[in-house]
Amino acid sequence: MRRTARLFLFYQPRTAGGFTRPQQTYSTPTAPGITLLEHMKTAAHDRLQTSFHRQLQRFRSYRVPKSWLPSGFFLKKNPRCTEAGNGYNNCGTALARQVCAFTAFAAFAACFLLAPQSIRAQASPPAGQLRIYSIDVEGGQSTLLVAPSGESLLVDTGWPGNNGRDAERILAAMRDAGIKRIDHVLITHFHDDHVGGVPELVARVEVGEFLDHGENREEADDTRNNYAIYVKAIAGHRRRIVHPGDTIPIDGLSVVVLTADGEHFGAIPGITPTPNPYCASEHAWPDDPTENSRSAGILVTFGKFKFLDLGDLTGKKEVALVCPNNPIGTIDLYLVTHHGMDLSNSRAIVDAVHARVAIMNNGAHKAGMPAAWQIVHDSPGLIDLWQLHTAEGSDAAHNSPESLIANPKGDGDGHALKVVALPDGSFSVTNTRTGITKQYPRK
């Protein structure tokens, strides 16, 4: 049986601000009477980081392996408490007896206070980090952004049906991020691989507000039906129509709407538009009467880090956004437009923004087209092109190395790509399938 030492948690009398923190006395030859919290923050901290095992016993005590204690340390019981039955009482005063058999809430609160930093961090967002999850919704879009403040923005919700598969994958990303609600949901347009997951999402998740470009503009029965289902699903929620130049208020981030309902924004605060040298060689793109051309697109800025997501914006609207002048400047992370379809990803925009890293949210059998893949892959300054899936309709020459692909074989695995960005412009991308993280230093 594993040798353990039992720690007895007791509280001091209630003060005006509530209970004080639980105290447990340690003694050493050189440092008598240090508190357990002080001990955990000093000599035993490194061991606690990697070997935290605890169990509550009737909400009165917990066990700690003696191996946690460095040489020379030993536990000293509170002399006023004596063991009785399965718990500890007779701790002196009536108040102490009541608190010694403290409630479940106090017990778990105490364990939280005593937990090492690696455990406590799971309950609150890391300070100073923007996290972006490119969630695998099998060729649709769902991208979750969580600011250092804990505020969140979800861009699109994936497909309908599939027993709520895409909503469950969004929930998995939320759990990883340590959040329980989504503050803003932006629907880029009303195709079912972007808006279809809304009913399942609202059935599972608290949402602060929905944002979209307004009425459906596509003359197609499927899209009209998608829009009607969306409007019904969000009844009772706040809905806001966004226009180019609008902002989405998230503490610590700048989120500017660049495109919406077929229009675009030409002057972003803090960015001076510059002539775009790639416009002269850009070919003419056809008109697009579908909802794709109405996509709401955003530029997210976090300190020196910039992320661009234009939904499924198609070529003619891309060129209009950045020609003759580029109002976006250069960026760090590019969500490849339209899942890597060759109806989008004009050289005029892809080359102009000089992304350092791109993520393609393609499916195994959707998008990731060779022509679009090649344009992004060859864009100036690009270091890596990550993919959610191997594009199985393409060839090896037009797919990234397997280490940069979250789901290399077929549909259904649901592995995401996770980005962690810092305000100095540095960031990392983690392949959740392999657990391998690649770092990208600041410029």
VEXDO-451017 format. One record per residue (C-alpha): x, y, z; residue in three letters; residue number from 1. Coordinates in pm, whole numbers, always signed. Layout:
# residues N
      x      y      z residuo num
      X      Y      Z     ALA NUM
...
***
This chain:
# residues 443
      x      y      z residuo num
     +0     +0     +0     MET   1
   +129   +344    -86     ARG   2
   +256   +530   +221     ARG   3
    +70   +855   +266     THR   4
    +48  +1125   +527     ALA   5
   -288  +1277   +613     ARG   6
   -320  +1655   +622     LEU   7
   -593  +1806   +837     PHE   8
   -754  +2117   +696     LEU   9
   -908  +2363   +940     PHE  10
  -1017  +2721   +921     TYR  11
   -966  +3014  +1148     GLN  12
  -1280  +3193  +1278     PRO  13
  -1480  +3382  +1016     ARG  14
  -1361  +3734   +943     THR  15
  -1549  +4021   +783     ALA  16
  -1437  +3898   +442     GLY  17
  -1534  +3534   +499     GLY  18
  -1321  +3237   +585     PHE  19
   -946  +3270   +588     THR  20
   -738  +3022   +389     ARG  21
   -684  +2678   +542     PRO  22
   -354  +2642   +723     GLN  23
   -139  +2337   +795     GLN  24
   +184  +2364   +984     THR  25
   +510  +2211   +863     TYR  26
   +822  +2195  +1074     SER  27
  +1184  +2168   +965     THR  28
  +1511  +2204  +1156     PRO  29
  +1559  +2549  +1003     THR  30
  +1208  +2673   +921     ALA  31
   +954  +2583  +1189     PRO  32
   +590  +2668  +1135     GLY  33
   +577  +2748   +764     ILE  34
   +232  +2711   +612     THR  35
   +136  +2445   +365     LEU  36
    +73  +2706    +96     LEU  37
   +418  +2854   +152     GLU  38
   +570  +2510   +136     HIS  39
   +390  +2425   -188     MET  40
   +506  +2748   -348     LYS  41
   +868  +2686   -255     THR  42
  +1050  +2361   -192     ALA  43
   +785  +2114   -311     ALA  44
   +650  +2314   -607     HIS  45
   +839  +2131   -882     ASP  46
   +728  +1793   -754     ARG  47
   +369  +1911   -720     LEU  48
   +374  +2019  -1085     GLN  49
   +416  +1659  -1203     THR  50
   +268  +1440   -928     SER  51
    -51  +1587   -787     PHE  52
   -278  +1309   -656     HIS  53
   -546  +1381   -407     ARG  54
   -859  +1228   -267     GLN  55
  -1118  +1370    -35     LEU  56
  -1237  +1156   +252     GLN  57
  -1588  +1253   +351     ARG  58
  -1493  +1617   +274     PHE  59
  -1269  +1631   +583     ARG  60
   -917  +1544   +474     SER  61
   -707  +1451   +179     TYR  62
   -400  +1234   +129     ARG  63
    -62  +1349     +3     VAL  64
   +221  +1107    -85     PRO  65
   +513  +1142   +152     LYS  66
   +735  +1142   -155     SER  67
   +621  +1502   -208     TRP  68
   +809  +1614   +101     LEU  69
  +1179  +1697    +55     PRO  70
  +1431  +1538   +288     SER  71
  +1412  +1684   +639     GLY  72
  +1043  +1776   +627     PHE  73
   +774  +1609   +830     PHE  74
   +408  +1678   +897     LEU  75
   +299  +1816  +1228     LYS  76
    -60  +1755  +1337     LYS  77
   -270  +2023  +1490     ASN  78
   -249  +1914  +1855     PRO  79
   -606  +2031  +1920     ARG  80
   -752  +1776  +1676     CYS  81
   -788  +1408  +1759     THR  82
   -891  +1127  +1534     GLU  83
  -1243  +1000  +1589     ALA  84
  -1403   +740  +1369     GLY  85
  -1364   +820  +1002     ASN  86
  -1309  +1192  +1049     GLY  87
  -1144  +1446  +1274     TYR  88
  -1316  +1650  +1539     ASN  89
  -1257  +1768  +1896     ASN  90
  -1061  +2060  +1752     CYS  91
  -1101  +2286  +2050     GLY  92
  -1389  +2527  +2018     THR  93
  -1739  +2457  +1894     ALA  94
  -1669  +2676  +1592     LEU  95
  -1359  +2477  +1508     ALA  96
  -1554  +2151  +1536     ARG  97
  -1810  +2280  +1291     GLN  98
  -1548  +2394  +1045     VAL  99
  -1335  +2079  +1084     CYS 100
  -1625  +1880   +932     ALA 101
  -1659  +2142   +659     PHE 102
  -1898  +2129   +371     THR 103
  -1832  +1988    +27     ALA 104
  -1799  +2339   -112     PHE 105
  -1528  +2431   +137     ALA 106
  -1346  +2106    +79     ALA 107
  -1329  +2150   -295     PHE 108
  -1241  +2518   -256     ALA 109
   -956  +2421    -26     ALA 110
   -828  +2163   -271     CYS 111
   -842  +2424   -547     PHE 112
   -638  +2667   -340     LEU 113
   -385  +2398   -258     LEU 114
   -354  +2264   -610     ALA 115
    -36  +2332   -808     PRO 116
    -41  +2590  -1082     GLN 117
    -68  +2329  -1359     SER 118
   -403  +2214  -1218     ILE 119
   -538  +2559  -1137     ARG 120
   -458  +2683  -1490     ALA 121
   -724  +2452  -1635     GLN 122
   -993  +2663  -1471     ALA 123
   -887  +3001  -1612     SER 124
   -749  +3118  -1947     PRO 125
   -372  +3164  -1964     PRO 126
   -270  +3525  -1916     ALA 127
   -170  +3713  -2229     GLY 128
   -262  +3446  -2486     GLN 129
   -503  +3447  -2777     LEU 130
   -615  +3096  -2863     ARG 131
   -761  +3005  -3201     ILE 132
   -910  +2663  -3271     TYR 133
   -965  +2553  -3630     SER 134
  -1226  +2290  -3551     ILE 135
  -1271  +1997  -3785     ASP 136
  -1628  +2009  -3916     VAL 137
  -1547  +1793  -4217     GLU 138
  -1510  +2057  -4485     GLY 139
  -1725  +2330  -4329     GLY 140
  -1609  +2612  -4106     GLN 141
  -1603  +2657  -3731     SER 142
  -1327  +2867  -3580     THR 143
  -1318  +2950  -3209     LEU 144
  -1120  +3247  -3076     LEU 145
  -1068  +3293  -2702     VAL 146
   -910  +3619  -2586     ALA 147
   -685  +3649  -2278     PRO 148
   -987  +3794  -2097     SER 149
  -1179  +3472  -2156     GLY 150
  -1419  +3641  -2399     GLU 151
  -1493  +3431  -2704     SER 152
  -1589  +3457  -3070     LEU 153
  -1705  +3160  -3275     LEU 154
  -1695  +3205  -3652     VAL 155
  -1952  +2969  -3805     ASP 156
  -2092  +2646  -3668     THR 157
  -2039  +2372  -3924     GLY 158
  -2297  +2140  -4074     TRP 159
  -2647  +2040  -3961     PRO 160
  -2733  +1685  -3856     GLY 161
  -2480  +1411  -3785     ASN 162
  -2629  +1376  -3434     ASN 163
  -2485  +1711  -3330     GLY 164
  -2130  +1609  -3423     ARG 165
  -2010  +1960  -3501     ASP 166
  -2162  +2114  -3188     ALA 167
  -1989  +1846  -2983     GLU 168
  -1657  +1930  -3146     ARG 169
  -1711  +2296  -3066     ILE 170
  -1780  +2196  -2705     LEU 171
  -1455  +1999  -2698     ALA 172
  -1262  +2310  -2804     ALA 173
  -1446  +2515  -2542     MET 174
  -1348  +2267  -2272     ARG 175
   -987  +2287  -2381     ASP 176
  -1008  +2665  -2363     ALA 177
  -1175  +2658  -2020     GLY 178
  -1490  +2845  -2125     ILE 179
  -1856  +2755  -2075     LYS 180
  -2030  +3011  -2296     ARG 181
  -1969  +3182  -2629     ILE 182
  -1999  +3559  -2621     ASP 183
  -2029  +3619  -2995     HIS 184
  -2118  +3389  -3285     VAL 185
  -2044  +3534  -3630     LEU 186
  -2218  +3363  -3921     ILE 187
  -2022  +3452  -4232     THR 188
  -2300  +3348  -4474     HIS 189
  -2597  +3114  -4500     PHE 190
  -2463  +2799  -4664     HIS 191
  -2527  +2489  -4459     ASP 192
  -2160  +2407  -4391     ASP 193
  -2133  +2740  -4205     HIS 194
  -2475  +2808  -4051     VAL 195
  -2619  +2457  -4035     GLY 196
  -2489  +2378  -3688     GLY 197
  -2667  +2667  -3513     VAL 198
  -2971  +2471  -3382     PRO 199
  -2751  +2203  -3224     GLU 200
  -2519  +2468  -3082     LEU 201
  -2788  +2671  -2907     VAL 202
  -2930  +2351  -2761     ALA 203
  -2599  +2289  -2586     ARG 204
  -2424  +2623  -2533     VAL 205
  -2513  +2963  -2390     GLU 206
  -2456  +3229  -2658     VAL 207
  -2435  +3601  -2591     GLY 208
  -2517  +3730  -2941     GLU 209
  -2535  +3631  -3305     PHE 210
  -2388  +3846  -3580     LEU 211
  -2445  +3814  -3955     ASP 212
  -2460  +4022  -4274     HIS 213
  -2841  +4043  -4281     GLY 214
  -3099  +3882  -4508     GLU 215
  -3011  +3586  -4728     ASN 216
  -2934  +3710  -5080     ARG 217
  -2915  +3381  -5270     GLU 218
  -3202  +3263  -5488     GLU 219
  -3180  +2896  -5399     ALA 220
  -3426  +2684  -5204     ASP 221
  -3158  +2524  -4988     ASP 222
  -3010  +2856  -4884     THR 223
  -3350  +3010  -4816     ARG 224
  -3427  +2711  -4597     ASN 225
  -3095  +2745  -4414     ASN 226
  -3174  +3107  -4337     TYR 227
  -3524  +3029  -4210     ALA 228
  -3390  +2758  -3979     ILE 229
  -3124  +2996  -3850     TYR 230
  -3370  +3275  -3773     VAL 231
  -3595  +3031  -3588     LYS 232
  -3307  +2879  -3390     ALA 233
  -3176  +3212  -3262     ILE 234
  -3515  +3347  -3154     ALA 235
  -3473  +3497  -2808     GLY 236
  -3104  +3570  -2864     HIS 237
  -2960  +3908  -2945     ARG 238
  -2892  +3947  -3317     ARG 239
  -2678  +4218  -3471     ARG 240
  -2633  +4292  -3841     ILE 241
  -2271  +4379  -3919     VAL 242
  -2142  +4609  -4191     HIS 243
  -1792  +4678  -4322     PRO 244
  -1607  +4893  -4071     GLY 245
  -1801  +4760  -3771     ASP 246
  -1612  +4614  -3479     THR 247
  -1686  +4319  -3254     ILE 248
  -1605  +4426  -2896     PRO 249
  -1376  +4173  -2728     ILE 250
  -1152  +4288  -2446     ASP 251
   -786  +4274  -2554     GLY 252
   -856  +4223  -2926     LEU 253
   -936  +4440  -3223     SER 254
  -1190  +4264  -3446     VAL 255
  -1281  +4466  -3756     VAL 256
  -1539  +4360  -4012     VAL 257
  -1374  +4394  -4355     LEU 258
  -1649  +4255  -4577     THR 259
  -2022  +4191  -4540     ALA 260
  -2320  +4162  -4774     ASP 261
  -2104  +4216  -5081     GLY 262
  -1944  +4539  -4958     GLU 263
  -1594  +4603  -4823     HIS 264
  -1407  +4841  -4595     PHE 265
  -1121  +5046  -4736     GLY 266
   -953  +5208  -4435     ALA 267
   -877  +5018  -4115     ILE 268
   -780  +5237  -3818     PRO 269
   -406  +5223  -3760     GLY 270
   -325  +5076  -4104     ILE 271
   -228  +5295  -4397     THR 272
   -349  +5148  -4729     PRO 273
    -63  +5092  -4972     THR 274
    -61  +5030  -5350     PRO 275
    -90  +4660  -5422     ASN 276
   +165  +4550  -5683     PRO 277
    -14  +4217  -5738     TYR 278
   -328  +4377  -5883     CYS 279
   -185  +4445  -6228     ALA 280
   -135  +4076  -6307     SER 281
   -460  +3952  -6156     GLU 282
   -704  +3800  -6404     HIS 283
  -1069  +3900  -6423     ALA 284
  -1302  +3705  -6195     TRP 285
  -1669  +3633  -6272     PRO 286
  -1964  +3771  -6079     ASP 287
  -2087  +3544  -5801     ASP 288
  -2460  +3559  -5719     PRO 289
  -2432  +3316  -5427     THR 290
  -2404  +3380  -5055     GLU 291
  -2029  +3321  -5078     ASN 292
  -1975  +3670  -5219     SER 293
  -2173  +3812  -4925     ARG 294
  -1941  +3657  -4667     SER 295
  -1865  +3855  -4355     ALA 296
  -1487  +3866  -4321     GLY 297
  -1280  +3986  -4025     ILE 298
   -930  +4101  -3937     LEU 299
   -831  +4016  -3580     VAL 300
   -541  +4201  -3420     THR 301
   -382  +4103  -3090     PHE 302
    -84  +4328  -3022     GLY 303
   +144  +4264  -3320     LYS 304
    -32  +3941  -3419     PHE 305
   -286  +3952  -3705     LYS 306
   -532  +3687  -3822     PHE 307
   -745  +3707  -4138     LEU 308
  -1068  +3512  -4195     ASP 309
  -1280  +3600  -4499     LEU 310
  -1524  +3311  -4487     GLY 311
  -1601  +3192  -4841     ASP 312
  -1546  +3527  -5013     LEU 313
  -1495  +3467  -5384     THR 314
  -1237  +3606  -5625     GLY 315
  -1404  +3921  -5756     LYS 316
  -1482  +4044  -5404     LYS 317
  -1132  +3956  -5284     GLU 318
   -979  +4167  -5558     VAL 319
  -1215  +4456  -5485     ALA 320
  -1104  +4448  -5121     LEU 321
   -731  +4483  -5193     VAL 322
   -709  +4660  -5530     CYS 323
   -578  +4905  -5618     PRO 324
   -477  +4959  -5255     ASN 325
   -426  +4699  -4984     ASN 326
   -599  +4816  -4661     PRO 327
   -504  +4502  -4465     ILE 328
   -127  +4517  -4468     GLY 329
    +61  +4200  -4380     THR 330
    -64  +3931  -4146     ILE 331
    +65  +3638  -3947     ASP 332
   -210  +3377  -3986     LEU 333
   -440  +3326  -4284     TYR 334
   -744  +3102  -4275     LEU 335
   -743  +2990  -4636     VAL 336
  -1059  +3131  -4791     THR 337
  -1338  +2899  -4901     HIS 338
  -1167  +2585  -4767     HIS 339
   -909  +2607  -5044     GLY 340
  -1152  +2631  -5338     MET 341
  -1024  +2774  -5667     ASP 342
  -1326  +3007  -5681     LEU 343
  -1135  +3207  -5420     SER 344
   -774  +3270  -5314     ASN 345
   -676  +3523  -5578     SER 346
   -305  +3601  -5593     ARG 347
   -390  +3969  -5549     ALA 348
   -496  +3906  -5189     ILE 349
   -299  +3595  -5093     VAL 350
    +34  +3743  -5205     ASP 351
    -44  +4092  -5075     ALA 352
   -106  +3989  -4714     VAL 353
   +222  +3792  -4688     HIS 354
    +90  +3544  -4432     ALA 355
   +355  +3356  -4238     ARG 356
   +129  +3056  -4173     VAL 357
   -193  +2941  -4339     ALA 358
   -458  +2695  -4221     ILE 359
   -681  +2528  -4478     MET 360
  -1008  +2399  -4329     ASN 361
  -1078  +2156  -4611     ASN 362
  -1246  +1818  -4591     GLY 363
  -1112  +1485  -4706     ALA 364
  -1334  +1505  -5012     HIS 365
  -1411  +1875  -5027     LYS 366
  -1197  +2165  -5151     ALA 367
   -820  +2170  -5102     GLY 368
   -801  +2216  -5478     MET 369
   -456  +2199  -5639     PRO 370
   -466  +2548  -5795     ALA 371
   -568  +2721  -5472     ALA 372
   -328  +2508  -5268     TRP 373
    -40  +2607  -5496     GLN 374
   -119  +2980  -5477     ILE 375
   -120  +2974  -5099     VAL 376
   +184  +2746  -5078     HIS 377
   +386  +2973  -5307     ASP 378
   +282  +3303  -5148     SER 379
   +570  +3526  -5040     PRO 380
   +681  +3482  -4682     GLY 381
   +477  +3166  -4613     LEU 382
   +650  +2924  -4379     ILE 383
   +388  +2650  -4344     ASP 384
    +51  +2552  -4488     LEU 385
   -146  +2342  -4238     TRP 386
   -451  +2138  -4340     GLN 387
   -742  +1992  -4145     LEU 388
   -753  +1697  -4387     HIS 389
   -553  +1539  -4662     THR 390
   -722  +1646  -4984     ALA 391
   -782  +1295  -5112     GLU 392
   -898  +1415  -5453     GLY 393
   -563  +1582  -5506     SER 394
   -212  +1439  -5527     ASP 395
    +87  +1424  -5294     ALA 396
   +243  +1728  -5461     ALA 397
    -59  +1936  -5357     HIS 398
    -88  +1825  -4997     ASN 399
   +127  +1931  -4706     SER 400
   +347  +1686  -4516     PRO 401
   +146  +1457  -4288     GLU 402
   +288  +1628  -3979     SER 403
   +102  +1943  -4087     LEU 404
   -230  +1764  -4142     ILE 405
   -469  +1715  -3851     ALA 406
   -666  +1428  -4009     ASN 407
   -455  +1252  -4272     PRO 408
   -693   +967  -4359     LYS 409
  -1062  +1002  -4436     GLY 410
  -1345  +1162  -4242     ASP 411
  -1460  +1134  -3885     GLY 412
  -1154  +1169  -3661     ASP 413
  -1227  +1530  -3566     GLY 414
   -878  +1647  -3478     HIS 415
   -834  +2025  -3463     ALA 416
   -548  +2268  -3514     LEU 417
   -484  +2494  -3215     LYS 418
   -305  +2828  -3240     VAL 419
   -168  +3011  -2936     VAL 420
    -60  +3369  -3009     ALA 421
   +123  +3626  -2798     LEU 422
    +97  +4003  -2834     PRO 423
   +461  +4028  -2949     ASP 424
   +355  +3853  -3271     GLY 425
   +496  +3511  -3191     SER 426
   +263  +3212  -3202     PHE 427
   +247  +2835  -3218     SER 428
    +35  +2577  -3397     VAL 429
    -45  +2243  -3235     THR 430
   -165  +1940  -3427     ASN 431
   -406  +1785  -3175     THR 432
   -371  +1446  -3346     ARG 433
     -1  +1421  -3273     THR 434
    +30  +1668  -2986     GLY 435
   +327  +1823  -3165     ILE 436
   +358  +2202  -3151     THR 437
   +554  +2419  -3392     LYS 438
   +669  +2763  -3279     GLN 439
   +681  +3072  -3499     TYR 440
   +892  +3352  -3350     PRO 441
   +797  +3715  -3370     ARG 442
   +903  +3903  -3680     LYS 443
***
